[in-house]
Amino acid sequence: MVTNLMTSTVSFFPLILKAIPLAVFIGTKNHIDLPMAFTIVTIFGIIDGPVRALPSFIGSFLEFTVSMTRI
């Protein structure tokens, strides 16, 4: 069950992270031109890798803390 949750989080959270800020920005009556859109897509592309790695990091960190308490 935890694996399914982690897999779905890794798959969908980066998509949501890209969609929500753009929707809010456009929803507040702002205008996006081509250079701004390119910058936004580039920045979200840069943070996509770390966001996808976050659930694995949290799982590894929890395993690390359990191992350290056993030692």
C-alpha positions in Angstrom: 0.0 0.0 0.0 2.8 2.4 0.8 4.6 1.5 -2.4 1.4 2.3 -4.4 1.1 5.6 -2.6 4.8 6.4 -3.3 4.5 5.5 -6.9 1.5 7.6 -7.5 3.1 10.5 -5.6 6.2 10.3 -7.8 4.1 10.2 -10.9 1.5 12.9 -10.2 3.0 15.4 -7.8 5.4 16.9 -10.4 2.5 17.3 -12.8 0.4 19.0 -10.2 3.4 21.2 -9.2 3.6 22.5 -12.8 -0.2 22.9 -13.3 -1.3 24.7 -10.1 1.0 27.7 -10.2 0.3 28.3 -13.9 -3.4 28.0 -13.3 -3.3 30.4 -10.4 -1.1 32.9 -12.4 -3.4 32.8 -15.4 -6.5 32.8 -13.1 -5.4 36.1 -11.5 -5.8 37.8 -14.9 -2.1 37.8 -15.7 -0.7 37.4 -19.2 2.1 34.9 -20.1 4.2 35.7 -23.1 6.6 33.4 -24.8 9.8 34.3 -22.9 8.0 34.0 -19.5 6.5 30.7 -20.4 9.9 29.3 -21.5 11.4 30.5 -18.2 8.6 28.9 -16.2 8.9 25.6 -18.0 12.7 25.6 -17.6 12.5 26.2 -13.9 9.9 23.5 -13.4 12.0 21.2 -15.4 15.0 21.9 -13.2 13.1 21.1 -10.0 11.3 18.1 -11.5 14.1 15.7 -10.6 14.4 16.6 -6.9 10.6 16.5 -6.5 10.5 13.0 -8.0 13.3 11.9 -5.7 11.6 13.3 -2.5 9.4 10.3 -1.6 12.4 7.9 -2.0 14.5 10.2 0.2 11.8 10.2 2.9 11.6 6.4 2.8 15.4 6.1 3.0 15.6 8.6 5.8 13.0 6.7 7.8 14.9 3.4 7.3 18.1 5.2 8.3 16.5 6.5 11.6 15.2 3.0 12.4 18.7 1.5 11.7 20.4 4.1 13.9 18.1 3.5 16.8 18.8 -0.3 16.6 22.6 0.4 16.7 
